[in-house]
């Protein structure tokens, strides 16, 4: 059967996006992944679940993008043979996801060349799996020695520089091991997962209502994106339909989140090339945006504003006018600052050709989101599969092909302008309607998906339900899972002092992939 025929035979979920879900065996699972790859599709997320209490086994799940929408595959896995086909040769970003499934559930990718641990570090023994239903966090168990097997690089004049995991700032820990010759980087190997939070296990102790608060705290700089994706997943399994007003307000909040993050990054990127003026000016603008958020919505970072069934905030005419004033101020100031960045010889010398990811390499490795669009990957969920309110807005996607720091800076500038336009349009069209509707009960064993284009890229939340509106399994997925490995390639051939600049131009989340 072809991919289209297979998808036609699967039920389509009642989601805001076109999503199909089906259960397959091992060979069709691998075959369908191969066909998705051949047709230009990509992997969004891969996760596992413990079904031993009700199905006498485990399951592996994969969310794949096709031209028609999202295809979600579930592969049953027997208790006595906890293994599944490796797909990291098709989708390189699957490597770390597969290793995380091995650490958390004890399910292994057959045929994978990389079976190293990923999240486990020295925190728990190799025969303990925290996402199994039998896991008891109260139990005391010995920890293993870490002894992580970094890939060695040898040769005349080659030496290593270890950086982290503790950094001189408030960012979360991550280890970067550079193999260099002179100042040129031959290889970078990352190691993340040092502050595993146990969020996925915590969700299993919650109801759908309780989970909303935690969803908004998965990654603090993307609280609207995660909360909206969670709300979509809950709404898909309960049949709830938020009002047009609530959906429009969600759009305003998401674009405000995109704006303040891009402003902060543009400031940091100026700072990394010794343009302290740019850092100061952009962070003044970010502070203006955050203060307005606090004034109008009660929270600078917009936490707890998006909930299943709608939103917990509203805008009156005064509030709309306050936002319009801020947008005009930002538009004027950012235009001036963009000219300064573009004409500053020192900044452009550092930006241009630094940390380049070619379009071909970006496609091969599955680079996504804002960084992907800077490397010719014309993918933005708001444009390809727009949910309300984006289906009324005709989002203009910002794409470039140079794939260097300069391109990622340019995409941020262009996305700022587009977000300003979108918010103005949403405020002009703001319809009447209830802010939040009651969300009913979800059936047992229901499966729902939430899928939102956050400021970094697409955020996915996969929900598996249990009786009494409980959560059987919830997997939140950050685009940083796909993009962190690409950063290892972006630094090759560059000098070590350019790594902070390249790293910041991606600005990936430690927290979002360390759940």
C-alpha positions as CSV (number, residue, x, y, z in Angstrom):
1,X,0.0,0.0,0.0
2,X,1.1,3.5,-0.7
3,X,1.5,6.2,2.0
4,X,-1.7,7.9,0.8
5,X,-3.6,4.6,0.9
6,X,-2.3,3.8,4.3
7,X,-3.3,7.2,5.7
8,X,-6.7,6.9,4.1
9,X,-7.3,3.7,6.0
10,X,-6.4,5.3,9.4
11,X,-8.9,7.4,11.3
12,X,-8.4,11.1,11.3
13,X,-8.3,12.7,14.7
14,X,-10.6,15.5,15.8
15,X,-7.8,18.0,16.0
16,X,-7.2,21.5,14.9
17,X,-4.7,20.1,12.4
18,X,-4.9,17.3,9.9
19,X,-3.7,14.3,11.9
20,X,-4.1,10.6,11.2
21,X,-3.3,7.8,13.7
22,X,-2.9,4.1,13.2
23,X,-1.4,1.0,14.8
24,X,1.1,-1.0,12.7
25,X,3.6,-3.9,13.1
26,X,7.3,-3.5,12.9
27,X,7.9,-4.0,9.1
28,X,5.1,-1.6,8.1
29,X,6.3,0.9,10.7
30,X,9.8,0.9,9.1
31,X,8.4,0.9,5.5
32,X,6.1,3.9,6.2
33,X,9.0,5.8,7.7
34,X,11.0,5.1,4.6
35,X,8.2,6.3,2.4
36,X,7.7,9.5,4.4
37,X,11.4,10.2,4.0
38,X,11.4,9.5,0.3
39,X,8.4,11.8,-0.2
40,X,10.2,14.7,1.5
41,X,8.5,14.3,4.9
42,X,10.2,14.4,8.3
43,X,10.0,13.1,11.8
44,X,8.5,15.4,14.4
45,X,8.7,13.3,17.5
46,X,9.3,9.7,18.8
47,X,8.3,8.4,22.2
48,X,7.3,5.3,24.1
49,X,4.6,4.2,26.5
50,X,4.1,1.4,29.0
51,X,0.9,-0.5,28.1
52,X,1.6,-3.6,30.3
53,X,-1.3,-3.0,32.6
54,X,-3.9,-3.1,29.8
55,X,-2.2,-4.5,26.7
56,X,0.5,-6.8,28.1
57,X,3.3,-4.9,26.4
58,X,4.8,-1.5,25.5
59,X,4.4,0.8,22.5
60,X,6.5,3.0,20.4
61,X,4.9,6.1,18.8
62,X,6.2,8.3,16.0
63,X,4.8,11.6,14.6
64,X,5.7,12.2,11.0
65,X,5.0,15.1,8.7
66,X,3.6,14.3,5.2
67,X,2.2,16.6,2.5
68,X,-1.3,15.8,3.7
69,X,-0.6,16.5,7.4
70,X,0.7,14.5,10.4
71,X,0.8,10.7,10.5
72,X,1.1,9.2,13.9
73,X,2.1,5.5,14.1
74,X,1.9,3.3,17.1
75,X,4.0,0.1,17.2
76,X,3.0,-2.5,19.9
77,X,6.1,-4.0,21.5
78,X,6.1,-7.3,23.4
79,X,7.4,-7.5,27.0
80,X,9.8,-10.4,26.2
81,X,11.3,-8.5,23.2
82,X,11.4,-4.8,24.0
83,X,12.8,-3.6,20.7
84,X,11.8,-1.7,17.6
85,X,13.3,-0.9,14.2
86,X,16.0,1.8,14.1
87,X,14.9,4.8,12.0
88,X,17.9,7.1,12.8
89,X,19.4,6.3,9.4
90,X,16.2,7.8,7.9
91,X,15.9,10.7,10.3
92,X,19.2,11.5,12.1
93,X,17.3,13.4,14.8
94,X,15.7,10.1,15.9
95,X,19.0,9.0,17.4
96,X,18.7,10.8,20.7
97,X,15.0,10.2,20.9
98,X,15.6,6.5,20.6
99,X,18.3,6.6,23.2
100,X,15.9,8.5,25.6
101,X,13.3,5.8,25.0
102,X,15.9,3.2,26.0
103,X,16.8,5.1,29.2
104,X,13.2,5.8,30.2
105,X,11.4,2.6,29.2
106,X,14.0,0.0,28.3
107,X,12.9,-0.2,24.7
108,X,15.9,-0.5,22.3
109,X,16.4,0.4,18.6
110,X,17.4,-2.8,16.7
111,X,20.3,-2.1,14.4
112,X,21.3,1.3,15.7
113,X,25.0,2.0,15.8
114,X,24.6,4.3,18.8
115,X,23.2,2.5,21.9
116,X,24.8,4.9,24.4
117,X,22.6,6.3,27.2
118,X,21.3,9.8,26.8
119,X,19.3,11.0,29.8
120,X,20.5,8.5,32.4
121,X,23.9,9.9,33.4
122,X,24.7,8.5,36.8
123,X,21.2,9.1,38.2
124,X,19.8,5.6,38.1
125,X,21.0,2.1,37.1
126,X,20.7,0.8,33.6
127,X,18.0,-1.7,34.6
128,X,15.7,0.9,36.1
129,X,13.3,2.7,33.8
130,X,11.4,5.7,35.3
131,X,8.6,5.8,32.7
132,X,7.5,2.2,33.4
133,X,4.3,2.0,35.4
134,X,6.1,-0.2,38.0
135,X,8.7,2.4,38.8
136,X,8.5,3.7,42.3
137,X,10.4,7.0,42.8
138,X,10.4,6.4,46.6
139,X,12.7,3.3,46.2
140,X,16.3,3.8,46.9
141,X,18.7,2.4,44.3
142,X,22.4,2.6,43.7
143,X,23.6,4.9,40.9
144,X,26.0,3.9,38.2
145,X,29.3,5.4,37.4
146,X,28.8,7.9,34.5
147,X,31.7,6.9,32.2
148,X,30.0,8.3,29.1
149,X,31.7,7.2,25.9
150,X,32.5,10.3,24.0
151,X,33.6,9.8,20.4
152,X,37.5,10.2,20.3
153,X,39.2,12.3,17.7
154,X,42.9,11.8,17.2
155,X,45.7,13.0,14.9
156,X,48.7,15.3,15.0
157,X,47.9,18.6,16.8
158,X,44.4,17.6,17.7
159,X,43.3,18.3,21.3
160,X,40.1,18.7,23.2
161,X,38.4,21.6,25.0
162,X,35.6,20.5,27.4
163,X,33.0,23.2,28.2
164,X,30.4,22.8,30.9
165,X,28.2,21.3,32.0
166,X,28.1,24.2,34.5
167,X,28.1,27.6,32.7
168,X,28.8,31.1,33.9
169,X,25.2,32.2,33.8
170,X,21.7,31.2,34.7
171,X,21.2,28.8,31.8
172,X,20.7,25.1,32.4
173,X,23.7,22.7,32.2
174,X,25.0,21.2,29.0
175,X,28.4,19.7,28.2
176,X,30.2,20.6,24.9
177,X,33.3,18.7,24.0
178,X,35.3,20.3,21.2
179,X,38.0,18.5,19.2
180,X,40.2,21.2,17.6
181,X,43.3,21.8,15.7
182,X,44.7,25.3,16.4
183,X,41.5,27.3,16.8
184,X,39.5,25.4,14.1
185,X,36.8,23.0,15.3
186,X,37.0,19.5,13.8
187,X,34.2,18.0,15.8
188,X,31.8,19.0,18.6
189,X,29.9,16.5,20.7
190,X,27.2,17.5,23.1
191,X,25.9,15.9,26.1
192,X,22.6,17.2,27.6
193,X,20.0,15.9,30.1
194,X,21.8,16.9,33.3
195,X,18.7,18.2,35.1
196,X,16.1,15.7,34.1
197,X,12.9,17.0,35.7
198,X,10.6,14.0,35.6
199,X,7.8,16.0,34.0
200,X,6.4,13.2,31.9
201,X,6.1,11.0,35.0
202,X,4.5,13.8,36.9
203,X,1.8,14.1,34.2
204,X,0.8,10.5,34.9
205,X,-0.4,11.5,38.4
206,X,-2.7,14.3,37.0
207,X,-6.1,14.8,35.5
208,X,-6.5,16.7,32.2
209,X,-7.5,19.8,34.1
210,X,-4.5,19.6,36.5
211,X,-2.1,19.0,33.6
212,X,-2.7,22.4,32.1
213,X,-0.7,24.3,34.7
214,X,2.3,21.9,34.3
215,X,2.2,22.1,30.5
216,X,2.7,25.9,30.7
217,X,5.9,25.3,32.7
218,X,7.7,22.8,30.5
219,X,9.8,25.5,29.0
220,X,9.4,28.9,30.4
221,X,10.2,30.9,27.3
222,X,7.6,28.9,25.3
223,X,4.8,28.8,27.8
224,X,2.1,29.9,25.4
225,X,3.2,27.4,22.7
226,X,3.2,24.5,25.2
227,X,-0.1,25.5,26.9
228,X,-1.8,25.9,23.5
229,X,-0.5,22.5,22.2
230,X,-1.7,20.9,25.5
231,X,-5.1,22.6,25.2
232,X,-5.4,21.3,21.6
233,X,-4.6,17.8,22.7
234,X,-7.2,17.9,25.4
235,X,-9.8,19.5,23.2
236,X,-9.3,16.8,20.5
237,X,-10.1,14.0,23.0
238,X,-13.0,15.8,24.7
239,X,-14.6,17.4,21.6
240,X,-14.3,20.9,23.1
241,X,-14.5,23.7,20.6
242,X,-13.1,27.1,21.9
243,X,-14.8,30.2,20.7
244,X,-13.5,32.3,17.9
245,X,-12.6,35.0,20.4
246,X,-10.6,32.6,22.6
247,X,-8.7,31.4,19.5
248,X,-7.9,34.9,18.4
249,X,-6.6,35.8,21.8
250,X,-4.4,32.7,21.7
251,X,-3.0,34.0,18.5
252,X,-2.2,37.4,20.1
253,X,-0.5,35.7,23.0
254,X,1.6,33.4,20.8
255,X,2.8,36.2,18.7
256,X,3.6,38.4,21.7
257,X,5.7,35.4,23.0
258,X,7.5,35.3,19.6
259,X,8.2,39.0,19.7
260,X,9.8,39.2,23.2
261,X,11.9,36.1,22.5
262,X,13.2,37.5,19.1
263,X,13.9,40.9,20.8
264,X,16.0,39.2,23.5
265,X,17.9,37.1,21.0
266,X,18.8,40.0,18.8
267,X,20.2,41.8,21.8
268,X,22.2,38.8,22.8
269,X,23.6,38.4,19.3
270,X,24.7,42.0,19.3
271,X,26.4,41.4,22.7
272,X,28.2,38.3,21.3
273,X,29.9,40.5,18.6
274,X,30.8,43.2,21.1
275,X,28.0,45.5,20.0
276,X,26.8,46.3,23.5
277,X,24.7,49.1,22.2
278,X,22.5,46.6,20.4
279,X,22.2,44.4,23.5
280,X,21.1,47.3,25.6
281,X,18.6,48.7,23.1
282,X,16.9,45.3,22.3
283,X,16.6,44.4,25.9
284,X,15.0,47.8,26.7
285,X,12.4,46.9,24.0
286,X,12.0,43.4,25.4
287,X,11.4,44.8,28.9
288,X,8.8,47.2,27.3
289,X,7.0,44.1,25.9
290,X,7.2,42.1,29.2
291,X,5.9,45.0,31.2
292,X,3.0,45.4,28.9
293,X,2.3,41.6,29.3
294,X,2.3,42.0,33.0
295,X,0.0,45.1,32.9
296,X,-2.6,43.6,30.5
297,X,-2.5,39.9,31.3
298,X,-1.1,39.6,34.9
299,X,2.1,37.7,34.0
300,X,5.2,39.0,32.2
301,X,5.7,35.6,30.4
302,X,2.0,34.9,29.9
303,X,1.8,31.8,32.0
304,X,-1.7,30.2,32.7
305,X,-3.4,32.3,30.0
306,X,-4.1,29.5,27.6
307,X,-6.2,26.7,29.1
308,X,-8.2,23.8,27.7
309,X,-11.5,25.2,26.3
310,X,-10.2,28.7,25.8
311,X,-8.2,31.4,27.6
312,X,-8.2,33.0,31.1
313,X,-7.8,36.6,30.0
314,X,-9.5,39.1,27.8
315,X,-8.8,42.4,26.0
316,X,-11.0,45.5,26.1
317,X,-10.6,48.4,23.8
318,X,-8.1,50.1,26.1
319,X,-6.0,46.9,26.2
320,X,-6.1,46.6,22.4
321,X,-5.0,50.2,22.1
322,X,-2.2,49.6,24.6
323,X,-0.9,46.8,22.4
324,X,-1.2,48.8,19.2
325,X,0.9,51.6,20.8
326,X,3.6,49.1,21.8
327,X,3.7,47.6,18.3
328,X,4.1,51.0,16.7
329,X,7.0,51.8,19.2
330,X,8.6,48.4,18.5
331,X,8.2,48.8,14.7
332,X,10.0,52.2,14.7
333,X,12.8,51.2,17.0
334,X,13.5,47.8,15.4
335,X,13.7,49.4,12.0
336,X,16.4,51.8,13.2
337,X,18.3,49.0,15.0
338,X,18.1,46.7,12.0
339,X,19.8,49.4,9.9
340,X,22.5,49.7,12.5
341,X,23.1,45.9,12.6
342,X,23.1,45.7,8.7
343,X,25.5,48.5,8.3
344,X,27.9,47.7,11.2
345,X,31.0,46.3,9.6
346,X,32.2,44.5,12.7
347,X,28.9,42.8,13.4
348,X,28.5,41.8,9.7
349,X,32.0,40.4,9.6
350,X,31.2,38.1,12.5
351,X,27.7,37.2,11.3
352,X,28.3,36.5,7.6
353,X,29.4,32.9,6.7
354,X,29.7,32.0,10.4
355,X,28.0,28.7,11.6
356,X,26.6,28.0,8.1
357,X,24.1,25.1,7.7
358,X,23.5,24.6,3.9
359,X,19.9,23.9,2.8
360,X,20.9,20.3,1.7
361,X,22.4,19.6,5.1
362,X,19.4,21.2,6.9
363,X,17.1,18.9,5.0
364,X,19.1,15.8,5.6
365,X,19.3,16.5,9.4
366,X,15.7,17.7,9.8
367,X,16.5,21.3,10.9
368,X,13.2,22.9,11.8
369,X,11.6,26.1,13.0
370,X,13.2,29.5,12.8
371,X,16.7,28.1,12.2
372,X,15.4,25.8,9.5
373,X,13.8,28.7,7.7
374,X,17.2,30.5,7.7
375,X,18.6,27.4,5.8
376,X,16.0,27.2,3.1
377,X,13.5,24.9,4.9
378,X,10.2,26.5,3.9
379,X,8.2,25.1,6.8
380,X,6.0,27.0,9.2
381,X,3.0,25.3,10.7
382,X,1.1,28.6,10.7
383,X,1.4,28.7,6.9
384,X,1.3,25.0,5.8
385,X,-1.4,23.7,8.1
386,X,-2.9,26.8,9.7
387,X,-5.3,26.3,12.6
388,X,-7.7,29.1,13.7
389,X,-7.0,32.0,13.8
390,X,-4.1,31.6,11.4
391,X,-6.4,30.2,8.7
392,X,-7.7,33.7,8.3
393,X,-4.4,35.5,8.3
394,X,-2.2,34.3,5.4
395,X,1.0,34.2,7.3
396,X,4.1,35.4,5.3
397,X,6.9,32.9,6.0
398,X,10.4,34.3,6.3
399,X,13.0,32.1,4.6
400,X,16.6,32.5,3.5
401,X,19.2,30.1,2.1
402,X,22.5,31.3,3.4
403,X,22.0,29.3,6.7
404,X,24.6,31.3,8.6
405,X,24.3,33.5,11.7
406,X,23.5,36.5,9.4
407,X,20.5,34.6,7.9
408,X,19.2,33.6,11.4
409,X,19.4,37.3,12.4
410,X,17.6,38.3,9.3
411,X,14.8,35.8,9.9
412,X,14.3,37.1,13.4
413,X,13.9,40.7,12.1
414,X,11.4,39.6,9.4
415,X,9.4,37.5,11.9
416,X,9.2,40.4,14.3
417,X,7.7,42.5,11.5
418,X,5.3,39.7,10.6
419,X,4.2,39.1,14.2
420,X,3.5,42.8,14.5
421,X,1.3,42.6,11.4
422,X,-0.5,39.5,12.6
423,X,-1.3,41.0,16.0
424,X,-2.7,44.1,14.4
425,X,-4.9,42.0,12.2
426,X,-6.1,39.8,15.1
427,X,-7.0,42.9,17.1
428,X,-8.9,44.4,14.2
429,X,-10.8,41.2,13.7
430,X,-11.3,40.3,17.3
431,X,-14.7,38.6,17.4
432,X,-17.2,38.2,20.3
433,X,-17.5,35.0,22.2
434,X,-16.9,33.2,25.4
435,X,-13.4,33.2,26.8
436,X,-13.6,29.6,28.1
437,X,-16.0,26.7,27.7
438,X,-16.4,23.7,29.9
439,X,-14.3,20.7,28.8
440,X,-16.1,17.4,29.1
441,X,-14.8,13.9,29.9
442,X,-12.4,12.1,27.7
443,X,-12.8,8.4,27.0
444,X,-10.3,5.9,28.2
445,X,-7.5,5.0,25.7
446,X,-8.1,8.1,23.6
447,X,-5.2,9.7,21.7
448,X,-4.9,13.4,21.1
449,X,-2.3,15.6,19.5
450,X,-1.5,19.3,19.9
451,X,0.7,20.9,17.3
452,X,1.8,24.6,17.5
453,X,4.4,26.7,15.7
454,X,6.3,28.3,18.7
455,X,9.0,30.9,18.3
456,X,11.7,28.2,18.0
457,X,9.7,25.9,15.9
458,X,6.9,23.3,16.1
459,X,5.9,22.2,19.6
460,X,4.1,18.9,19.9
461,X,2.1,17.5,22.8
462,X,0.9,13.9,22.5
463,X,-1.8,12.8,25.0
464,X,-2.9,9.2,25.9
465,X,-5.9,9.2,28.3
466,X,-6.8,6.9,31.2
467,X,-10.2,6.4,33.0
468,X,-11.7,9.3,35.0
469,X,-10.1,12.0,32.9
470,X,-6.6,10.9,34.0
471,X,-3.5,11.1,31.9
472,X,-2.0,7.7,31.0
473,X,0.9,9.2,29.1
474,X,1.8,12.7,27.9
475,X,4.8,13.4,25.7
476,X,5.7,17.1,25.2
477,X,8.2,17.6,22.4
478,X,10.4,20.6,21.8
479,X,12.0,21.4,18.4
480,X,15.4,21.6,20.1
481,X,15.4,17.7,20.0
482,X,15.9,18.0,16.2
483,X,18.1,21.1,16.2
484,X,20.7,20.4,18.9
485,X,22.5,17.8,16.7
486,X,22.6,20.2,13.8
487,X,24.5,22.7,16.0
488,X,27.3,20.1,16.1
489,X,27.6,20.4,12.3
490,X,27.2,24.2,12.2
491,X,30.4,24.8,14.3
492,X,32.7,22.5,12.1
493,X,35.4,24.5,10.4
494,X,34.7,27.6,12.5
495,X,36.9,28.9,15.3
496,X,36.2,28.1,18.9
497,X,35.5,31.8,19.9
498,X,32.6,31.8,17.4
499,X,30.8,29.0,19.2
500,X,28.9,31.3,21.7
501,X,27.7,33.4,18.7
502,X,26.6,30.3,16.7
503,X,25.0,28.7,19.7
504,X,23.0,31.9,20.5
505,X,21.9,32.2,16.9
506,X,20.1,28.9,17.3
507,X,19.1,29.6,21.0
508,X,18.0,26.0,21.7
509,X,16.3,24.9,24.8
510,X,18.0,22.8,27.4
511,X,14.8,22.6,29.4
512,X,12.5,21.6,26.6
513,X,14.4,18.4,25.8
514,X,15.3,17.5,29.4
515,X,11.9,16.5,30.7
